[in-house]
Amino acid sequence: MTSLTPWVKRILLTWVVLWVLSFLFLLAEIDLPRAFSLWPRGLGDGQITSIFGLLSYAFFHHPGGIFHLLFNCLIFYWTGPEIERYFPGRRFLKFVGVVVVVGAMTRLLLSGIAGSGFSGPAFGGSGIVSACLFGLAALQPGLRVNLIFITVPILPLVLVLGGLDVLNLIATFAGKGSQIASELHLAGAAVGWFWGGGFLRFPIFARWSAKRQQSSIKRQQDKHQARELELDRILAKITREGIGQLTAAEKEFLDNRSRRPD
């Protein structure tokens, strides 16, 4: 059985609590999710809550039906802990934050390009769920998923789900799309696939990553060499002039060097 990790547990609890609050507010004819949704038109009209909606949209689900919430909770319960084990603590929180921001920027961009099909309010945690699902597929491509009656490989599963979102996105551009915000799903999928190293399966990205890693190693080596040269200079100065002639910066360098040798 999947054991919940700290941040997955917090996000699941947040989704449920906000859904209950939204349901109670709905009884008073107050649409709480809409007020804190990702709403490009509302943002353009200067509605203050739409500013919060750039982040808060991912934590609200429609109170008129519980199935969207249940589906997201179920998939997140299964995939989220695995992702958090790969990227624990703040790294997982950063992962979720990037998913939410990229989703918001994607919808705002498409709203500016295509207009009405993307300018209405959108909310829900499906982007986070998609990111975890695609991230898990990138990290464990041989994983098989139990779909109650059958088990299927995770890679074909995410390809089918991603393909359905692409088709709905095309339909939305044509003015025939459903109410599903497929662009949020796809934005999350792209972040998850990238975070899990999925793009490294393609030679061009693998070469880019290798060059980037080599550059990082070279920078670290250069920094280490510079510190060693500075240490040699200071020690030579002490030999010539005595330790009392060191500047405050040189003393601080020696102090830091003695506490963190490399």
N, C-alpha and C positions, 0 to 999 in steps of 0.2 A: 504493500500500500504506500502511496506517495506521502511523505512527511512534509508538512508545510514549513517553509523557511520564513525568517522574520519579516522581510519586506513583502513577500507574497501574501502572508497572513494579513498584514496591515492594509494592503491594497484591496484584498477581498472584503475585509471588514468595512473599509471606506465605501466600496461599491454598494454593499448591502444597506448600510446605515443611510447613505444618501438616497437610495431607492425608497426606503421606508419614509424618510422625510418628504421626498418628492410626492409619494402617494398621499400622505397626510395633507400636504399643501394643495394637492389637486382637489381634494374634497372641499377645500375652501376656494376653489376656482383660481388658484395661483399656479402657474406653470413654471415651477422652479428650474427644471432642466433647460427650458428654453431661455430663461434669464441668464443662465451661466453656460450657454452653449457656444460652440464655435460658429459665429454668425457674421460672415463678411459684410452683409448689408447693414446689420446693426452696428458693426464697427465703423462702417462708413458714415452712418447717421450720428455717430458720437455717443452711443449708448454706453454708459460707464460699465455695466456688467459684462458687455461684450469684450472689454479689455481683459477681465478676469477669465473670460471664456476661452482665451487663447491657450490656457493651461487646464482650466477646470472642466472643459468639455469631456475629457477622457475619464472622468470619475462619476458622471451622471448617466443614468439609463432611464428610458421612458417609463413613467409610472403606469401608463395605460396597459402595459403587458409585461409579464414577468419572464417570458421565454428568452428574450434577448439577454437579460441579466443572467439567467440560469446557464445559458449556453456559454457566455463569456467566462463565467465563474468556473464552469466545468473544465473548459479547455485550459484556462489559466491555472487551475488547480493541478492539472496534469503536467503542463509544460513549464510554468513559471518556476517551480522549485529547482528543476534541472538547470535552467538558465542561471538562477541565483547561485547555485553551487559552482558553476563555472566562473561567475563574476560576483563574488560575495560582497555584502555590505554596500558601501557607497558606489562601488562599480556598477552594481545592479540598479541603484537609484539613478545614476548617471545614464545608464542604458534606457530606463523608462523615460527620463526627462528628454533625452534626445528623440525618442519615438514620438512623444507628445508634441514637441516643438516642430519637428520635421512634418508631422501630419498637419499641424496648423498652417505652416508656411505653404504646404502643398495646396491646401484648399483655398487659401487666400490668393495664391498665384493663379490657380485655375479659375477662380471667380473673376479675376481681372482679365483673363484671356477669353473665357467662354460665357461669362455673365450668369444669367439666372439659374442655370442648372447647378451651380455651386455656391450661390449667394445666400441660400437659406440656412437655417440653424441646423447644426449637426452635433451629436453628442454620443457618448458610449465609449467603452474600453476596448472595442474591437481592434483598434490599431496596436494596442499593447499586446493583445492576444495573438495577432498575426505576427508581430515581431518575435514573440517567444516561440511560436510554432515554426517559423522559417529559420530562426536562430538555432533551434534544436535540430532541424533538418540539416543545417550546415555543419553542426558540431558532431552529429551522430547520423550520418547519411544511411547507415545500414539498419537503423532502428525500424522495427515493425510496430504498427499501431493496431490495437485491438478495437474494432468497430462493432462490438457486441457479437455479431454473427460471423464476422470474418476478420482476419488480420491482413493489413496491407502495408507495403513499404512506405515510409514517411515521405520520401522524395516524390514519387508519383502523386501522393495525396496532396502535398503542398502545390505541386504544379497544376493540378486540377483546380484547386481552390483559387490559386492566383489567376489561372486562365478565366475562370468565371468572373472574377473581379475586373479583369481587363475588358471582357465583353460588356459588362455593365457600365464600365467607364466610357467605352465607345458609344453605348446607347445614350448615356447621359449627355455626351457632346452633341448627339443627334436630337436631343430633346425627348428621348423615349426611355430614359433610365428609370430604375425603381427608386425607392426612398433610401436605399442602402448607399452609404457614403464609401464607395469602393476606393476612392483615392486615399482615404485614411487607412484602409486595409493594405493597399499597395505600398504606401509610404512606410508603414510599420514593417511590412514584409521585406522591403529593401534594406531598412536599418538592421533588422534581425539577421538577414542573410549576410550583410556586410560584417556585423559584429561577430558572427560565428565563423568568419573566414571563408564564407561560401564563394566569394568572388575569386579567391586564390586558386580555385579549380581551373580557371581560365589562364592560359600562359601569359597573356599580356598583363594581367593583374598580378600574377605570381612574380613576373620580372620586376614590375614596379615596386612590389612589396620588398623583394630582395634588395633592390637598389636603395630603398628607403632605410632598410635595416642596416645595410653597409654604411650608409651616410651617418646614421645614428652612432654606430660603433666607432666610426672615424672621429666624430665630434667628441665622444667620450675619451678616446685615446689622446686627442689633441689637448683636451682640458687637463688630463692626468699629466701629460708631458709638461704643460705650462706650470702646473703646481710644483712639479719636481724641480724645474728650472728656478722657480721663485724660491723654493726651499734652499737649494744650493747657493743662491745669491745671498740669502739672509744669513746662512751659516758662515759663508765666507766673510761677510761683514762683521759678524760677531768675533771671528778669529782675528780680524785686522783691528777693529775699533773697540770691541767689548760690547756686552749685551746692553749696557746703559745707553748706547748710541742708537738703539733701534727706535723707529717711529712707532706711533700708536697702531698704525695699520699693520706694520710688520709684526708687532707683538700679538695683535689679534689673529694674524695669519698663523703664527706658531701655536697659539693657544688652540685654534680650531683644528690645526693639523695633528696636534697631540691627542685631541679627543676623538678624532675620526680619521685614523690613518688609512691610506689607500695605496 
